Amino acid sequence: VAQYAVDHISVDYKKNALRLAKSYVKNINISNQALYDQLVSENGEGFTPEEAQYAMKHLDR
């Protein structure tokens, strides 16, 4: 059952990055650069630059 789940999971990392970016903006005062850095940081969220750029582009600020 677990292997079936792994084989058939569909994850949209760009949308996940956007969801987290919205959460950061809603809950803390953060600059665009700090938000981007948090999204791509290995010690932060670990998104790729492309995923983080998608989030920044689609963030309503």
VMD Tcl script that builds the backbone (N, CA, C; Angstrom):
set m [mol new atoms 183]
animate dup $m
set s [atomselect $m all]
$s set {name element resname resid chain x y z} {
  {N N VAL 1 A 0.831 -1.188 0.000}
  {CA C VAL 1 A 0.000 0.000 0.000}
  {C C VAL 1 A 0.877 1.253 0.000}
  {N N ALA 2 A 1.909 1.239 0.821}
  {CA C ALA 2 A 2.794 2.402 0.884}
  {C C ALA 2 A 3.499 2.624 -0.446}
  {N N GLN 3 A 3.959 1.575 -1.082}
  {CA C GLN 3 A 4.641 1.716 -2.363}
  {C C GLN 3 A 3.689 2.264 -3.417}
  {N N TYR 4 A 2.445 1.826 -3.411}
  {CA C TYR 4 A 1.458 2.347 -4.340}
  {C C TYR 4 A 1.291 3.851 -4.137}
  {N N ALA 5 A 1.218 4.268 -2.879}
  {CA C ALA 5 A 1.070 5.698 -2.578}
  {C C ALA 5 A 2.259 6.487 -3.100}
  {N N VAL 6 A 3.464 5.988 -2.871}
  {CA C VAL 6 A 4.679 6.666 -3.338}
  {C C VAL 6 A 4.706 6.744 -4.863}
  {N N ASP 7 A 4.320 5.672 -5.504}
  {CA C ASP 7 A 4.335 5.627 -6.973}
  {C C ASP 7 A 3.284 6.533 -7.608}
  {N N HIS 8 A 2.242 6.881 -6.876}
  {CA C HIS 8 A 1.134 7.629 -7.457}
  {C C HIS 8 A 0.905 9.002 -6.835}
  {N N ILE 9 A 1.836 9.461 -6.030}
  {CA C ILE 9 A 1.673 10.772 -5.404}
  {C C ILE 9 A 1.961 11.874 -6.425}
  {N N SER 10 A 1.223 12.933 -6.317}
  {CA C SER 10 A 1.425 14.086 -7.186}
  {C C SER 10 A 1.597 15.322 -6.303}
  {N N VAL 11 A 2.767 15.932 -6.389}
  {CA C VAL 11 A 3.066 17.088 -5.547}
  {C C VAL 11 A 3.371 18.278 -6.440}
  {N N ASP 12 A 2.753 19.408 -6.146}
  {CA C ASP 12 A 3.019 20.637 -6.875}
  {C C ASP 12 A 3.841 21.547 -5.968}
  {N N TYR 13 A 5.160 21.463 -6.102}
  {CA C TYR 13 A 6.051 22.205 -5.219}
  {C C TYR 13 A 5.935 23.712 -5.404}
  {N N LYS 14 A 5.600 24.159 -6.600}
  {CA C LYS 14 A 5.427 25.597 -6.823}
  {C C LYS 14 A 4.249 26.115 -6.004}
  {N N LYS 15 A 3.145 25.382 -6.007}
  {CA C LYS 15 A 1.990 25.800 -5.217}
  {C C LYS 15 A 2.284 25.710 -3.717}
  {N N ASN 16 A 3.060 24.714 -3.326}
  {CA C ASN 16 A 3.454 24.612 -1.918}
  {C C ASN 16 A 4.318 25.801 -1.508}
  {N N ALA 17 A 5.225 26.201 -2.378}
  {CA C ALA 17 A 6.068 27.364 -2.091}
  {C C ALA 17 A 5.214 28.614 -1.958}
  {N N LEU 18 A 4.237 28.776 -2.824}
  {CA C LEU 18 A 3.344 29.930 -2.761}
  {C C LEU 18 A 2.529 29.915 -1.472}
  {N N ARG 19 A 2.026 28.761 -1.094}
  {CA C ARG 19 A 1.241 28.643 0.142}
  {C C ARG 19 A 2.084 29.047 1.353}
  {N N LEU 20 A 3.320 28.578 1.409}
  {CA C LEU 20 A 4.193 28.942 2.523}
  {C C LEU 20 A 4.567 30.420 2.490}
  {N N ALA 21 A 4.811 30.954 1.309}
  {CA C ALA 21 A 5.133 32.378 1.185}
  {C C ALA 21 A 3.986 33.232 1.712}
  {N N LYS 22 A 2.752 32.863 1.364}
  {CA C LYS 22 A 1.593 33.593 1.860}
  {C C LYS 22 A 1.509 33.518 3.379}
  {N N SER 23 A 1.838 32.371 3.919}
  {CA C SER 23 A 1.803 32.205 5.369}
  {C C SER 23 A 2.842 33.096 6.055}
  {N N TYR 24 A 4.050 33.137 5.510}
  {CA C TYR 24 A 5.090 34.005 6.065}
  {C C TYR 24 A 4.647 35.462 6.044}
  {N N VAL 25 A 4.122 35.906 4.913}
  {CA C VAL 25 A 3.704 37.309 4.766}
  {C C VAL 25 A 2.572 37.642 5.731}
  {N N LYS 26 A 1.671 36.711 5.912}
  {CA C LYS 26 A 0.529 36.936 6.803}
  {C C LYS 26 A 0.963 37.017 8.270}
  {N N ASN 27 A 1.947 36.213 8.646}
  {CA C ASN 27 A 2.295 36.066 10.057}
  {C C ASN 27 A 3.486 36.881 10.535}
  {N N ILE 28 A 4.367 37.280 9.626}
  {CA C ILE 28 A 5.525 38.076 10.050}
  {C C ILE 28 A 5.826 39.158 9.020}
  {N N ASN 29 A 6.471 40.201 9.470}
  {CA C ASN 29 A 6.914 41.275 8.585}
  {C C ASN 29 A 8.247 40.838 7.984}
  {N N ILE 30 A 8.238 40.511 6.697}
  {CA C ILE 30 A 9.435 39.977 6.053}
  {C C ILE 30 A 9.606 40.631 4.683}
  {N N SER 31 A 10.828 40.986 4.364}
  {CA C SER 31 A 11.100 41.596 3.062}
  {C C SER 31 A 11.038 40.536 1.969}
  {N N ASN 32 A 10.905 40.987 0.739}
  {CA C ASN 32 A 10.883 40.049 -0.386}
  {C C ASN 32 A 12.164 39.229 -0.451}
  {N N GLN 33 A 13.310 39.878 -0.245}
  {CA C GLN 33 A 14.582 39.152 -0.317}
  {C C GLN 33 A 14.690 38.124 0.804}
  {N N ALA 34 A 14.283 38.504 2.015}
  {CA C ALA 34 A 14.336 37.567 3.142}
  {C C ALA 34 A 13.379 36.401 2.918}
  {N N LEU 35 A 12.234 36.682 2.348}
  {CA C LEU 35 A 11.266 35.623 2.056}
  {C C LEU 35 A 11.830 34.667 1.018}
  {N N TYR 36 A 12.381 35.202 -0.045}
  {CA C TYR 36 A 12.990 34.357 -1.077}
  {C C TYR 36 A 14.108 33.509 -0.469}
  {N N ASP 37 A 14.965 34.145 0.319}
  {CA C ASP 37 A 16.073 33.420 0.955}
  {C C ASP 37 A 15.558 32.289 1.840}
  {N N GLN 38 A 14.484 32.539 2.567}
  {CA C GLN 38 A 13.893 31.514 3.430}
  {C C GLN 38 A 13.345 30.351 2.609}
  {N N LEU 39 A 12.732 30.673 1.489}
  {CA C LEU 39 A 12.157 29.619 0.651}
  {C C LEU 39 A 13.223 28.712 0.047}
  {N N VAL 40 A 14.375 29.267 -0.326}
  {CA C VAL 40 A 15.410 28.453 -0.989}
  {C C VAL 40 A 16.468 27.907 -0.037}
  {N N SER 41 A 16.494 28.363 1.169}
  {CA C SER 41 A 17.529 27.952 2.118}
  {C C SER 41 A 17.435 26.473 2.471}
  {N N GLU 42 A 18.587 25.818 2.544}
  {CA C GLU 42 A 18.632 24.430 3.008}
  {C C GLU 42 A 18.168 24.340 4.458}
  {N N ASN 43 A 18.403 25.385 5.223}
  {CA C ASN 43 A 17.982 25.422 6.622}
  {C C ASN 43 A 16.567 25.971 6.769}
  {N N GLY 44 A 15.988 26.395 5.663}
  {CA C GLY 44 A 14.615 26.899 5.654}
  {C C GLY 44 A 13.714 25.880 4.993}
  {N N GLU 45 A 13.094 26.291 3.906}
  {CA C GLU 45 A 12.111 25.429 3.253}
  {C C GLU 45 A 12.696 24.496 2.201}
  {N N GLY 46 A 13.840 24.873 1.607}
  {CA C GLY 46 A 14.514 23.989 0.665}
  {C C GLY 46 A 13.904 23.893 -0.721}
  {N N PHE 47 A 13.138 24.910 -1.128}
  {CA C PHE 47 A 12.597 24.914 -2.482}
  {C C PHE 47 A 13.692 25.270 -3.474}
  {N N THR 48 A 13.479 24.901 -4.728}
  {CA C THR 48 A 14.423 25.287 -5.770}
  {C C THR 48 A 14.235 26.768 -6.075}
  {N N PRO 49 A 15.225 27.410 -6.692}
  {CA C PRO 49 A 15.054 28.810 -7.092}
  {C C PRO 49 A 13.827 28.999 -7.992}
  {N N GLU 50 A 13.569 28.068 -8.894}
  {CA C GLU 50 A 12.408 28.177 -9.786}
  {C C GLU 50 A 11.101 28.155 -8.983}
  {N N GLU 51 A 11.010 27.281 -8.006}
  {CA C GLU 51 A 9.803 27.193 -7.181}
  {C C GLU 51 A 9.616 28.461 -6.350}
  {N N ALA 52 A 10.716 28.965 -5.792}
  {CA C ALA 52 A 10.644 30.190 -4.991}
  {C C ALA 52 A 10.288 31.394 -5.861}
  {N N GLN 53 A 10.841 31.464 -7.063}
  {CA C GLN 53 A 10.518 32.563 -7.972}
  {C C GLN 53 A 9.048 32.522 -8.367}
  {N N TYR 54 A 8.512 31.340 -8.559}
  {CA C TYR 54 A 7.073 31.199 -8.854}
  {C C TYR 54 A 6.258 31.793 -7.709}
  {N N ALA 55 A 6.613 31.424 -6.482}
  {CA C ALA 55 A 5.886 31.923 -5.309}
  {C C ALA 55 A 5.972 33.433 -5.225}
  {N N MET 56 A 7.154 33.990 -5.428}
  {CA C MET 56 A 7.329 35.431 -5.330}
  {C C MET 56 A 6.522 36.139 -6.419}
  {N N LYS 57 A 6.492 35.578 -7.613}
  {CA C LYS 57 A 5.771 36.188 -8.731}
  {C C LYS 57 A 4.254 36.204 -8.492}
  {N N HIS 58 A 3.739 35.178 -7.842}
  {CA C HIS 58 A 2.303 35.027 -7.656}
  {C C HIS 58 A 1.819 35.480 -6.270}
  {N N LEU 59 A 2.714 36.006 -5.489}
  {CA C LEU 59 A 2.354 36.504 -4.152}
  {C C LEU 59 A 1.717 37.869 -4.279}
  {N N ASP 60 A 0.546 38.032 -3.708}
  {CA C ASP 60 A -0.130 39.327 -3.718}
  {C C ASP 60 A 0.399 40.176 -2.578}
  {N N ARG 61 A 1.224 41.148 -2.919}
  {CA C ARG 61 A 1.797 42.030 -1.897}
  {C C ARG 61 A 1.531 43.442 -2.242}
}
mol reanalyze $m
mol bondsrecalc $m
mol representation Tube
mol addrep $m
